[in-house]
Structure formats: structure tokens, C-alpha cells
Amino acid sequence: MTIFRWGILGAGSIAHKFAKGLNDLPDTELYAVGSRSQAKADAFADVYQIPQRYDSYEALVADPKLDAIYVATPHTFHKEHSILAMSQGKAVLCEKPFALNAAEAAEMIAFSRNHKVFLMEAMWSRFLPHMQKVKELINEGAIGELRMLQADFGFRMPEVMPEHRLFNPHLGGGALLDVGIYPISLAYFLFGKPKQIKTVANLGSTSVDEEAVMLFQHEGGQLSLLSTAIRLNTPHEALLVGTEGQIRIHSSWWAPTTFTLEQKSKKAQLIEVDTPLNGYNYEALEVARCVQEGRLESETMPLDETLDIMKTLDSIRKEWGLSYPAEAK
């Protein structure tokens, strides 16, 4: 087995979580990091003993020893930085949301396919063992026919800070793109794309969504009731309701966690799925597997689904009357 070498583009908080996951993997090396300043790149690299540190993203992606780049910059830059890395032949794992909108996502996907370079959205929850186990139980008919999903992801920012990325429309702020994408992606994972969407949001003083609820009806009539917020703490649970029982994924459902299986005429069963390390390692393993097998995308997080999710996010924002200044360019 050859060593799979990663570079991290951007040195923010999510990059730290991914770096911790990488450092615990066999046959994997976190080889380089790139930032806008040498001081920030050095500080990040020192924490994880990264041998190469660059003061520009261009220098990072040009490193010939790298197999893949993890794009960890704010989502307004995802298209630019993903294409930059792919232009140097590097496989890309791009943090969610994949892009600012569907048009940008389509450009990224077209570049990947035209240049035959691997690309995947970093929806890490898809690859976690407990989520795979939940899908397995559903496919086995453990709760009968799955008909309904209730899921949320909301947290409370103590105050509105207009320049903070969560409240700044110039940075694609708001709950939907930051955390609302998690329950939406879960609905896709379970039911596929919605055929009908009803939604309402409270737009705050900076004009971004601070709280929102969404109702999806899918092709088979299944329903998804979803909520998100950046000014409210929500329960952080997912409830999957079938005709013969239900699965309750406990807080926080999108991260390594336990779940309860409730079946008719049976005692509820708490299921604990072993999840070594911090969970970010599973999406990294998927990238390495796909690249080493010569694949251009993942079957678990396919690019067409990523694009359709971005189209759904666009349609939701359109209903709210929410657009970002960067989209006017």
C-alpha cells in the first residue's frame, strides 16, 4: 500500500477537525497545508507536524507529491479553490456547502468530468458507521416502509455580528448553507430528491436566514420535516418513522452517535456503533479508495446528487427572497 498524501487548503476550524482525523489514519500522510500567510500556515502545521507549509494556495496545489486537496475555505471560495486544485490534477474533497449556488457547483462538476479529476462534497455524516448501519436496517425492512423523517440542526449564536461569516451575506451567511444542508442531505440520502417543497424563514437584520423550517414531499409520497437555525438551539435529533417502527438517532445525529430502534411489539433497542477516531477519517478513506481505484466520484456522495441538493438550496432561497451579493456578479 502506497502512502496517500493530503494537502489542506485553508486553516480554519473545520480544517483542524479534518487534520485530526487524517493524522490517525494508516497509509495516510497530512503532507502540506496552504494559507494566505506564512505565519498562519506555520502555526497550523506545527500543531499537526505537517512537513510542508505554503503561504499561498497556488503553491500548495502545485506540490507534485500531493494526491488530494481538502478545500476548507469559506463556501464563497469553494468553486475558485476546487478548480484551482483540479487544474493541477489534484483530487478534491470540498467542504460543504459544495458551492454558493447550483451554477457554481455545475462549473466545478463540469471541470472534474472534463479533466477527469476526482471531486467529492465533504458531507462527512454520509460515511459514518452509525449512518451506514441505519441505512442497512432500513433496507432490511427493520421498521417496515420508511415514510417520514424529522430532523433538525440549529444552534444559538448569542448575538448578531454583521461581519461574522454566519451573518454576512457577502460570505453566504445564514443557517441554510451552514447547517441546514445537513438535514436536507439526510432527506436525500433516505428518500432522494423532493418533488414538492414548502418552506418559511425568518430573515434577520443582516438579511440572511436565522431560522427556517422546510417540508419536502418526495417521489413516493414520503415526507421530510426539517428545521435549521443560527439563533436557536434545536434538539439535534433525527426521527425516522416507518410503517412497523422507528429509528431515533440521538444528539448530535450528524456526528458519531447512538440510535434507538423501536419495533412493534418489541422492547426498544439502543444501538451503539463503534466509531473510532473523530469521524472525519471516513470521508478521507472514501476519497483515497476512489482515487486508488481510478474513480472520478463516490457512489455514496455522487456529484449529480450534490448538484441537485444545490438546486434545492437555490429554490428554497428564491422562495425566501434571499440572494447573496456575490451572485450579482
N, C-alpha and C positions, 0 to 999 in steps of 0.2 A: 504494500500500500504506500503510495507516494503521499507526501505532505501536501495538504490543501492550504494555500496561503491566502489570508484575508487582508484587505485594507479597509479602514473605516474613514468615510468622508463626512467630516463634521464631528465635533467633540462635545455635544450637549448631553443632557441627562439620559436620553434613550440610548445613546452610544455607549455610555458606561454599563448599562444593563446588558447590552449585546456583547460587549467586551468580556464581561464576567462569564457569560455563557460560553464564549469561544475558548477562553483560557482553560476550561475544564474538559475540553474535547480531545480525544486521541487523534493522532494523524492530522492535526489541525494546528496552524500557527497564525496568531494575530501578528502579522509581519510589519504593517505600516499604518500610520494614521496621518490624515491631512487636515489642516485647519487654515484659517485666514491669517494666523500669526504663528511665528515660530514658538513663541512663549507658550501659547495655548496648546500647540501640538506637543511640545516637550513635556508640559505638565501632565497631559493625558497619557502620553507614552510612558512616563516614569511610573505611573500607578500600575500599569499592566506589563511592564518590562518589554515594551514594543521596540524592536531594534531600529526601525526606520520611521522618521518623523519629518513631515514636509510642511512648509509654510504656504503652500498653495494646493488647490485641488488638482490643477493641471499636472503638477509634478507627481502627485500621488498616483493618479491613474496611468501615468506613463511608466511606472515601475514595472519592468518586464517580469519580475518574479511573482507578481500577484495573479491569483486565479480569479478572485471575485472582489467586488466592492460593495460594502454596505452603505447605502446613502441615508444619512441620519440628519440631514439639514431640515429646516422648516419646509412645509409642503409647497410653499410658493416657489421653491427652488428645485423641486424633485425632478421635473422634466429636464431642466438645464443640466443638472448634475448627473442624472442617469444616462442621458445621451452622451455627455462628456466621457463617462466611463466606458460606455459601449463602443464609442468611437475608437477607443484604444484596445478593443477586443476583450474587455473585461466583463465577466458575468456580473449581473447586478441584482442585489436584493434591496428593493426600495421600500423604505418605511411607509406605513400607512399615514394618512390617506395617500394613495398612489400618486395623485396629482391634484391640482387645484380644481380641475373640471374634466369632463369627458374628452373634450377636444385635445387637451394636453396629453391625456392618457392614450388616446388614439395615436398621437405622434410618437410616443415612446414605444408603443407596441409595434407600430409600423417599422420603426428603426430597428428594433430587435429582430423582427422577421426578415426584413430586407438584408440585414447584415449578418443574420444567423448567429446572434449572440444571445445567451440566456438572460431572461428577465423574469422577476417574480415580485409580487407585492408581499411585504413583510407582515402578513396577518398571522402573527405567531400563535394565536389561540387555536387555529385550524389544526396545528400539528401536535398539540399537547396530548399526552396519553389519555387523560380523562375524557377529552372530547372525542377521540377515536373510539373509546370504549362506549360512550353514549351512542354514537352512530352505529356501532356494531349491535347494541341491544335493540335499537330501533329497527334495523334491518332484519333482525331475528324475530321481530314481532312481539317483543317483551311487553310492550304497552299497547298492543293492537295497532290500529292505524293511527299514526300521528296526525292530529288535526289542528292543534293550536300551540302557539308559542307566546309566552310573555317574557320579555327581557328588558333590562334597563342598564344604563351606565351613566351615572351622574354624580358629580362631586361639587362641593361648595367652595368657590373662591371667596375669601372673606370680604373683598371689596373690588369694585370695578377699577381696573388700572388700564387706561386707554392705550398705553404703549405696549402693554404685555401682549404676547402673541395670541392669547386666548380671547382678547377683546379687540384686537386691532384688525380692522377689515383689510388693511394693506398686507397683512400676513395670513389672510384666510381664516380669521378668528371665528369663534363660535363653538358651540357644543357639537354640532353635527359632524364636522370633519374631524374633530379631535377625538371624541369618544362615541358619538352616535353611530359612527361607522361600525363599531363592534357588534351591537345587536342587529344592525342591518346585514352585516356579513354572516352572522349566525342564521338569520332567516333564509338567506340564500343557500347556506350550507345544508339546511334541513329541507327546504321546500323549492328552491330555485327562485327565479325572478318573479316579482309580483306582477299581476295583470291589472291591479287597481290599487291606488294609493290615496289615503285620506290623511291629512296632517295639519297641525296647527302649531305655531311657535310664538313665544314672547321674545320680541327683539328689544334689546336693551338700549341704553343711551349712546352706545357706540355703533348701533345699527346691526350688530351681529346677534345670532340666536343664543339666548341664555338658558332657555328651557323649551323643550319640544316633545310632542307625542306624535306617533305615526301608527297608522293601521294599514296593513297590507292584506290584500286577498290574492292568493296565489292561484296557479292554473287549475289545481284540483279542488279549489274552494277552501283550502287551508287558510287560517288566519294568523297573522303575527301582530301582536300589540307591543309596541316598542316605545321607550322613552329615553331621553337624554337631557343632561343639564350641566352647566358650569357654575350655577348659583344655588344648587340644591344637592344635598346628599340623598341618593336614592338607595334602595335595598341591595343593589348589586347581585340580584339573583336571576336565574333563568328557569322558567317552569315550562316543561314540555308535556302537553296533555294529549293522551291517546284515548282510543275507544275502550281500552282494557286496563288503563292505569296511567301513571305519570312519572316523570323524572324531574326532580328538583335539584338543580345544580347550585351549590351554595356559594356564598360570597367569598371571594370575587370570582364569578363564574368564568371569566375570560382568562384567568390565570390558573396555575396548578391548584387544584382544589378537590373536594369530595362531592359526592352527589348521593341522593336518596332515590331508590327505585321503589315505587309503590304500585303493587299489582292487586287486582281484585281478589278478595278472599285470602290474601297473604299478608304476613307481617312485613311492614316496611323494612327495607334493607339498606343500610348505609354502606356505600361502596367507596373504598379508598384505593385509588390507583397510584402506584409508585411513580413518582416524578422526580428523578434525581436531578441535581443541579438547579439552575434558576428558571428553566423553561425556554429561554431564548435559544438554547442549543439545538432544539428540534428543527426550527426553520433553517438554521445553518446546515444541519445534516442533510436536509432535503435539497438545498442548493448544491452541496458537494456531490450528492448522489446523482442528481440530474446532470450536472456538468460532466462527471466522470463517465456517465452512460451516453453522453452525446445528445442529451435532450435540450430543447430550447425553452421549455416551460414545464411547470409542475402540473401533474394531473390533479393534485389536491387543491391548488390555488391557480387555476388556469387563467390565462390572460383575457380570454373572452368574458369570463365572469367578472374579473376585475374591471374591465371596461363597462360592463353592464351595471355594476354597482355604482361606478362614477356617473353613469347616465341617470340612475335613480337619485343620487345625491343632487344632481343638477335639477331634476324635475321637482324635487322637494323644495329646494331653494327658490325656484321660479314661483312656486305657489306662495311662498312667503314674501316674495318681492325682494329677496336678498341676493345681491351680486357683489363682487369684490372689485376694487379699483383696477387690479391687475388684468381683469377680464376685458376692460375697455380698450386695452392697447391693440 
